[in-house]
Structures are given as structure tokens and as C-alpha cells.
């Protein structure tokens, strides 16, 4: 039987995602009709849109590979999660994520315009990853000079794409599956070679059994990379920026139908599944990153329908 994917994997239990509605500013109710005495105008500080926030408001999936959305305290001029800067919009909404190897707690910091610092410590739930222990040594020696001559420009293009900041706001949305199929590779799975850990699987592999199956955008975004020729490992590679440092990568496509700089909407056709690059069969590898943290797509979508 052919196993398609980047690494072997098997089904595992998953905690259902608690979807959040898109964040939006509250609106002020209309004034009373002129035919009746109008109530006294409320103080601006009493309206939901302008209430002074003395702390972070946070909701999401507080576990390894998870994410949060929320608002920074009023008057914030800069924010960070640990040492990672956190971007926020004009009314204080932000997005952040927790790496697969995140510690048991992370701290949010906000620096206010008056110089005050506000902190919020978050408990991060650990995960039980699928670990496969094999009694063979890890292959010794790094990649050849000939391979790295090809690989360095590819890595530079990937890093440059992920560093782009666009006006995308897909980070506010409830994500959908880009394609439905068998999950043949789980995020975070890993092999241990005679006690030496190998690299963990950075995304989810979705196998459909054949090349040419279409896949769509899981959320709104901007195309920041659409490879014109296959990369050595990723094959035909597509990266979509969802805003606030969050991006999706789609690997091994047989064909990509969107172009760099294009704005895409949730559910829009992006390309077709294939097995280009280093792949054992036709499948879509979908990975998510926030800044330098790798995130679990299952915590954005919930279980496969």
C-alpha cells in the first residue's frame, strides 16, 4: 500500500476547536428620535468601542501549536509575546501563536504611551505528539555542496516571502479545510533514531489518491510566493499571507493558478494537488506559521469533515 506524505503518521486524538467570531469594533447606537427628549449623550469612555482596557483580552487555543486573538491594553504603543513582536491594528486587535515546542507558559507584554508596562502570563497546555522510535542510526553528513547551491536561493525566496507584511485580514476568520481527504501526516509527528530526534513534521498532509484534485484558500490572504518552477523539496510551492505575521504554505502542487501579489478570498481555487518535489505520492502538505512559530492547522479548522 502506498503511503503518501512527507513523514509517516497515524490518526491521533484532537481537542475540538472553539471557533471565535471575527473581531470587530462595537458600534454606538443611533441617537433617539427628535420627537422625544434625547437622553444625555454618554461619555465617550462609556461606549464599548472606547472603553479603557487595562489588560489584554485573549481567546483561542492555548496549547502547543495553537493560537490566540485578542486586544492589547488601551494606549499600547508596542507589544510582544515573549521576545517576538506582536502586531496590532488601529483599535488594538492582534493575533499570535505558540510553537510546537512552546514552554508551559508564555508572557504577553505591552508598553504604553506613558512608559508603563503591562504583562499577562498565559498557561500553554502540552501536547502528546506521535513519536516513532526506530532502531537505526540517523543518516550522517549534511547536504552536499551541489544541493546547497540549489537550496540556498530557494530558502532565501521562502524567507523573503514570509517576511512580507500585507493588508490581508484572513487572520480574523474561522479557517476552512483547503481540500477534503485522508490525513496521511500529522503536525508535530517525529522519528527518534536510536535516541537522536529527527525533525518533526511541520504541517498536515492530506492525501486524495490522485494528482489534479483542486484545493482552495482556507482564509483570505495575499499571495507572497507562487513558484514558477518546482523547488527541490517543496515542489511547486505557494505561500499565502493572512496578515499579522500569519501565513499558509502549500507544497507539492501539480499546478498553481494564482499569482504573486494577488488577493485571494476564502474558498477561492488556488491550485491542484500533485507530488512535485520530495513526496512519496500525490498529497497536499499544508503548514501554518506565525512569525517563527509553527502552528497546527487542526487547531484552526477542527477535525476533517
TORMARLUM-710959 format. One record per residue (C-alpha): residue number from 1; x, y, z; chain. Coordinates in nm, 2 decimals. Example, Ala and Ser with C-alpha at 12.3 -4.5 7.8 and 13.67 -1.06 7.14 Angstrom:
// residues 2
> resi  px  py  pz  chain
> 1  1.23  -0.45  0.78  A
> 2  1.37  -0.11  0.71  A
***
This chain:
// residues 305
> resi  px  py  pz  chain
> 1  0.00  0.00  0.00  A
> 2  0.14  0.34  -0.09  A
> 3  0.17  0.58  0.20  A
> 4  0.16  0.94  0.08  A
> 5  0.31  1.22  0.28  A
> 6  0.63  1.39  0.40  A
> 7  0.66  1.16  0.70  A
> 8  0.47  0.85  0.82  A
> 9  0.18  0.94  1.05  A
> 10  -0.13  0.79  1.21  A
> 11  -0.46  0.93  1.34  A
> 12  -0.45  1.09  1.69  A
> 13  -0.70  1.24  1.93  A
> 14  -0.78  1.60  1.89  A
> 15  -0.94  1.86  2.11  A
> 16  -1.22  2.03  1.92  A
> 17  -1.15  2.39  1.83  A
> 18  -1.36  2.66  1.99  A
> 19  -1.42  2.89  1.69  A
> 20  -1.42  3.26  1.75  A
> 21  -1.63  3.52  1.57  A
> 22  -1.43  3.77  1.36  A
> 23  -1.32  4.06  1.58  A
> 24  -1.48  4.39  1.51  A
> 25  -1.52  4.73  1.67  A
> 26  -1.85  4.78  1.86  A
> 27  -2.08  5.04  1.72  A
> 28  -2.26  5.32  1.90  A
> 29  -2.64  5.30  1.89  A
> 30  -2.82  5.57  1.69  A
> 31  -2.95  5.89  1.86  A
> 32  -3.31  5.89  1.99  A
> 33  -3.57  6.04  1.76  A
> 34  -3.61  6.42  1.78  A
> 35  -3.98  6.38  1.87  A
> 36  -3.89  6.26  2.22  A
> 37  -3.64  6.41  2.46  A
> 38  -3.30  6.27  2.37  A
> 39  -3.11  6.11  2.66  A
> 40  -2.79  6.28  2.77  A
> 41  -2.50  6.18  2.55  A
> 42  -2.29  5.91  2.71  A
> 43  -1.93  5.98  2.80  A
> 44  -1.70  5.85  2.52  A
> 45  -1.54  5.63  2.78  A
> 46  -1.87  5.46  2.85  A
> 47  -1.92  5.33  2.49  A
> 48  -1.80  4.97  2.42  A
> 49  -1.57  5.09  2.13  A
> 50  -1.38  5.33  2.36  A
> 51  -1.37  5.16  2.70  A
> 52  -1.03  5.19  2.85  A
> 53  -0.87  4.84  2.86  A
> 54  -0.63  4.80  3.14  A
> 55  -0.52  4.44  3.05  A
> 56  -0.50  4.21  2.74  A
> 57  -0.82  4.04  2.63  A
> 58  -0.74  3.69  2.49  A
> 59  -0.92  3.39  2.35  A
> 60  -0.82  3.10  2.13  A
> 61  -0.63  2.77  2.15  A
> 62  -0.38  2.80  2.43  A
> 63  -0.17  2.49  2.37  A
> 64  0.14  2.39  2.18  A
> 65  0.08  2.46  1.81  A
> 66  -0.22  2.68  1.90  A
> 67  -0.31  3.05  1.86  A
> 68  -0.48  3.34  2.02  A
> 69  -0.67  3.65  1.91  A
> 70  -0.75  3.95  2.13  A
> 71  -0.69  4.32  2.21  A
> 72  -0.40  4.50  2.36  A
> 73  -0.45  4.74  2.66  A
> 74  -0.55  5.09  2.58  A
> 75  -0.26  5.32  2.50  A
> 76  -0.03  5.04  2.38  A
> 77  0.25  5.15  2.15  A
> 78  0.43  4.82  2.12  A
> 79  0.36  4.46  2.23  A
> 80  0.53  4.12  2.22  A
> 81  0.48  3.76  2.31  A
> 82  0.80  3.65  2.49  A
> 83  1.07  3.80  2.26  A
> 84  0.85  3.80  1.95  A
> 85  0.70  4.14  1.85  A
> 86  0.32  4.13  1.82  A
> 87  0.14  4.34  1.56  A
> 88  -0.19  4.50  1.63  A
> 89  -0.44  4.71  1.43  A
> 90  -0.57  5.07  1.49  A
> 91  -0.82  4.95  1.75  A
> 92  -0.59  4.71  1.93  A
> 93  -0.68  4.37  1.78  A
> 94  -0.39  4.12  1.75  A
> 95  -0.31  3.76  1.66  A
> 96  -0.03  3.55  1.80  A
> 97  0.07  3.18  1.80  A
> 98  0.25  2.91  2.01  A
> 99  0.52  2.69  1.85  A
> 100  0.50  2.31  1.86  A
> 101  0.77  2.32  2.13  A
> 102  0.63  2.62  2.32  A
> 103  0.70  2.62  2.70  A
> 104  0.43  2.57  2.97  A
> 105  0.38  2.94  2.99  A
> 106  0.42  3.24  2.77  A
> 107  0.40  3.61  2.86  A
> 108  0.24  3.90  2.67  A
> 109  0.40  4.24  2.72  A
> 110  0.25  4.58  2.63  A
> 111  0.44  4.91  2.65  A
> 112  0.20  5.20  2.69  A
> 113  0.24  5.56  2.57  A
> 114  0.31  5.67  2.93  A
> 115  0.60  5.43  2.96  A
> 116  0.41  5.18  3.18  A
> 117  0.45  4.81  3.10  A
> 118  0.16  4.56  3.14  A
> 119  0.21  4.18  3.13  A
> 120  -0.02  3.88  3.10  A
> 121  0.11  3.53  3.16  A
> 122  -0.06  3.25  2.97  A
> 123  -0.06  2.88  3.06  A
> 124  0.02  2.67  2.75  A
> 125  -0.11  2.31  2.75  A
> 126  0.14  2.05  2.64  A
> 127  0.06  1.80  2.36  A
> 128  0.12  1.43  2.32  A
> 129  0.29  1.40  1.98  A
> 130  0.31  1.09  1.77  A
> 131  0.66  0.97  1.82  A
> 132  0.81  0.68  1.63  A
> 133  1.13  0.52  1.77  A
> 134  1.34  0.34  1.51  A
> 135  1.65  0.13  1.59  A
> 136  1.86  0.26  1.31  A
> 137  2.11  0.55  1.32  A
> 138  2.03  0.88  1.17  A
> 139  2.20  0.94  0.84  A
> 140  2.53  1.11  0.90  A
> 141  2.67  1.40  0.70  A
> 142  2.49  1.71  0.58  A
> 143  2.36  1.80  0.24  A
> 144  2.61  1.82  -0.04  A
> 145  2.76  2.14  -0.17  A
> 146  2.59  2.08  -0.51  A
> 147  2.25  2.05  -0.33  A
> 148  2.31  2.36  -0.12  A
> 149  2.39  2.56  -0.43  A
> 150  2.04  2.49  -0.54  A
> 151  1.88  2.52  -0.20  A
> 152  2.01  2.85  -0.07  A
> 153  1.82  3.06  -0.33  A
> 154  1.51  2.87  -0.25  A
> 155  1.54  2.93  0.12  A
> 156  1.61  3.30  0.06  A
> 157  1.29  3.32  -0.15  A
> 158  1.08  3.14  0.12  A
> 159  1.22  3.37  0.40  A
> 160  1.16  3.68  0.20  A
> 161  0.80  3.58  0.12  A
> 162  0.73  3.51  0.49  A
> 163  0.87  3.84  0.59  A
> 164  0.63  4.04  0.37  A
> 165  0.36  4.24  0.55  A
> 166  0.04  4.28  0.36  A
> 167  -0.30  4.43  0.43  A
> 168  -0.46  4.08  0.45  A
> 169  -0.71  4.02  0.73  A
> 170  -0.77  3.65  0.70  A
> 171  -0.63  3.61  1.05  A
> 172  -0.97  3.72  1.18  A
> 173  -1.16  3.43  1.01  A
> 174  -1.25  3.08  1.11  A
> 175  -1.03  2.87  0.87  A
> 176  -1.17  2.60  0.64  A
> 177  -1.01  2.29  0.50  A
> 178  -0.83  2.36  0.17  A
> 179  -0.93  2.01  0.05  A
> 180  -1.10  1.71  0.20  A
> 181  -0.92  1.38  0.21  A
> 182  -0.73  1.13  0.42  A
> 183  -0.49  1.29  0.67  A
> 184  -0.17  1.09  0.60  A
> 185  0.07  1.31  0.80  A
> 186  0.01  1.48  1.13  A
> 187  0.16  1.81  1.25  A
> 188  0.43  1.75  1.52  A
> 189  0.49  1.38  1.45  A
> 190  0.86  1.28  1.48  A
> 191  1.10  1.00  1.44  A
> 192  1.37  0.92  1.70  A
> 193  1.67  0.74  1.56  A
> 194  1.85  0.54  1.83  A
> 195  1.77  0.82  2.08  A
> 196  1.85  1.10  1.84  A
> 197  1.54  1.31  1.74  A
> 198  1.48  1.39  1.38  A
> 199  1.30  1.69  1.25  A
> 200  0.93  1.70  1.33  A
> 201  0.66  1.72  1.07  A
> 202  0.58  2.09  1.02  A
> 203  0.23  2.06  0.87  A
> 204  -0.06  1.83  0.78  A
> 205  -0.05  1.60  0.48  A
> 206  -0.39  1.55  0.30  A
> 207  -0.39  1.26  0.06  A
> 208  -0.66  1.24  -0.21  A
> 209  -0.54  0.94  -0.41  A
> 210  -0.46  1.12  -0.73  A
> 211  -0.30  1.43  -0.88  A
> 212  -0.51  1.71  -1.01  A
> 213  -0.75  1.74  -0.72  A
> 214  -0.83  2.12  -0.66  A
> 215  -0.76  2.29  -0.33  A
> 216  -0.88  2.63  -0.21  A
> 217  -0.78  2.91  0.02  A
> 218  -0.85  2.83  0.39  A
> 219  -0.89  3.21  0.46  A
> 220  -0.85  3.54  0.29  A
> 221  -0.49  3.65  0.21  A
> 222  -0.23  3.78  -0.04  A
> 223  -0.01  3.56  -0.25  A
> 224  0.35  3.62  -0.14  A
> 225  0.51  3.33  -0.33  A
> 226  0.40  3.12  -0.62  A
> 227  0.69  2.93  -0.76  A
> 228  0.75  2.93  -1.13  A
> 229  0.94  2.60  -1.12  A
> 230  0.95  2.32  -0.86  A
> 231  1.16  2.38  -0.55  A
> 232  1.40  2.09  -0.46  A
> 233  1.20  1.98  -0.15  A
> 234  0.86  2.16  -0.17  A
> 235  0.80  2.12  -0.54  A
> 236  0.55  2.38  -0.67  A
> 237  0.52  2.60  -0.37  A
> 238  0.25  2.85  -0.28  A
> 239  0.26  3.08  0.03  A
> 240  -0.04  3.30  0.13  A
> 241  -0.01  3.58  0.38  A
> 242  -0.31  3.61  0.61  A
> 243  -0.19  3.92  0.79  A
> 244  -0.05  3.99  1.13  A
> 245  0.25  3.76  1.07  A
> 246  0.03  3.45  0.99  A
> 247  0.09  3.26  0.66  A
> 248  0.00  2.93  0.50  A
> 249  0.23  2.72  0.27  A
> 250  0.10  2.46  0.03  A
> 251  0.36  2.21  -0.11  A
> 252  0.39  1.96  -0.39  A
> 253  0.12  2.12  -0.62  A
> 254  0.09  1.98  -0.97  A
> 255  -0.03  2.33  -1.08  A
> 256  -0.07  2.67  -0.91  A
> 257  -0.34  2.90  -1.06  A
> 258  -0.28  3.22  -0.86  A
> 259  0.00  3.48  -0.89  A
> 260  0.23  3.67  -0.66  A
> 261  0.06  3.98  -0.53  A
> 262  -0.29  3.86  -0.59  A
> 263  -0.55  3.90  -0.32  A
> 264  -0.75  3.58  -0.27  A
> 265  -1.07  3.51  -0.08  A
> 266  -1.16  3.22  0.14  A
> 267  -1.27  2.92  -0.07  A
> 268  -1.11  3.05  -0.39  A
> 269  -0.93  2.80  -0.61  A
> 270  -0.55  2.81  -0.55  A
> 271  -0.42  2.51  -0.74  A
> 272  -0.42  2.14  -0.79  A
> 273  -0.26  1.86  -0.58  A
> 274  0.04  1.68  -0.70  A
> 275  0.36  1.51  -0.60  A
> 276  0.63  1.75  -0.71  A
> 277  0.94  1.79  -0.50  A
> 278  1.02  1.54  -0.23  A
> 279  0.69  1.35  -0.20  A
> 280  0.60  0.98  -0.19  A
> 281  0.27  1.03  -0.37  A
> 282  0.01  1.29  -0.46  A
> 283  -0.09  1.49  -0.15  A
> 284  -0.12  1.84  -0.02  A
> 285  0.12  1.95  0.26  A
> 286  -0.04  2.25  0.44  A
> 287  0.16  2.43  0.70  A
> 288  0.09  2.74  0.90  A
> 289  0.34  2.98  1.06  A
> 290  0.31  3.28  1.28  A
> 291  0.64  3.47  1.27  A
> 292  0.89  3.19  1.36  A
> 293  0.64  2.96  1.53  A
> 294  0.49  2.66  1.35  A
> 295  0.12  2.61  1.42  A
> 296  -0.11  2.31  1.39  A
> 297  -0.38  2.35  1.11  A
> 298  -0.61  2.12  1.30  A
> 299  -0.64  2.39  1.57  A
> 300  -0.77  2.63  1.31  A
> 301  -1.02  2.41  1.13  A
> 302  -1.13  2.13  1.37  A
> 303  -1.14  1.77  1.26  A
> 304  -1.16  1.67  0.89  A
> 305  -1.53  1.65  0.80  A
***
